[in-house]
Amino acid sequence: MATEGMLEKLFTPTIESDEEFRLIMFALAPMYAEDPKTLDYDKILLHTAKTRYNARVHNDLFADHFYDVVGRLSSIHCPTLVFCGAEDWICPPDQSRLIADRIPGATLEIIVDSNHGVPGTVALQHVSRFLNDKLPKP
């Protein structure tokens, strides 16, 4: 349902109105779904209708690229888990790999059969295992 043009607008300061922003987010919602086969479009519509979308704030954030912190990742010195879905379209595995490679000692986990919306139960399993392995025992 989403188009390349919608994705381009989402990651640039070119959204023209709050309503356009809302429509784009509705169209993109299936890309965040834990299981695209069981989508409930009525639920997505209700959620999208209740969410406040502000095109001006979005555009202001994407107009300035000073938030790029890749060059500072090497200054992170704590146990770090980087994970993404194998089909993640927002932060694809190659970008997650770049992040993990730049953080000393980081652990990278790519979740099979998942997109940017890694199911909460799956994320919890990976985070729990990581914390149990990395944190000191009392």
Secondary structure as the mmCIF struct_conf table of DSSP 4:
data_model
#
loop_
_struct_conf.conf_type_id
_struct_conf.id
_struct_conf.beg_label_comp_id
_struct_conf.beg_label_asym_id
_struct_conf.beg_label_seq_id
_struct_conf.end_label_comp_id
_struct_conf.end_label_asym_id
_struct_conf.end_label_seq_id
HELX_RH_AL_P HELX_RH_AL_P1 GLU A 4 LEU A 10
TURN_TY1_P TURN_TY1_P1 PHE A 11 PRO A 13
HELX_RH_AL_P HELX_RH_AL_P2 ASP A 18 LEU A 28
HELX_RH_3T_P HELX_RH_3T_P1 ALA A 29 TYR A 32
BEND BEND1 GLU A 34 GLU A 34
HELX_RH_3T_P HELX_RH_3T_P2 PRO A 36 THR A 38
HELX_RH_AL_P HELX_RH_AL_P3 TYR A 41 LYS A 50
BEND BEND2 THR A 51 THR A 51
HELX_RH_AL_P HELX_RH_AL_P4 ALA A 55 ALA A 63
TURN_TY1_P TURN_TY1_P2 PHE A 66 TYR A 67
HELX_RH_3T_P HELX_RH_3T_P3 VAL A 70 SER A 75
BEND BEND3 CYS A 78 CYS A 78
STRN STRN1 LEU A 81 GLY A 85
TURN_TY1_P TURN_TY1_P3 ALA A 86 GLU A 87
BEND BEND4 TRP A 89 CYS A 91
HELX_RH_AL_P HELX_RH_AL_P5 PRO A 93 ARG A 102
BEND BEND5 ILE A 103 ILE A 103
TURN_TY1_P TURN_TY1_P4 PRO A 104 GLY A 105
STRN STRN2 THR A 107 ILE A 111
TURN_TY1_P TURN_TY1_P5 VAL A 112 ASP A 113
BEND BEND6 HIS A 116 GLY A 117
HELX_RH_AL_P HELX_RH_AL_P6 GLY A 120 LYS A 134
BEND BEND7 LEU A 135 LEU A 135
HELX_LH_PP_P HELX_LH_PP_P1 PRO A 136 LYS A 137
#
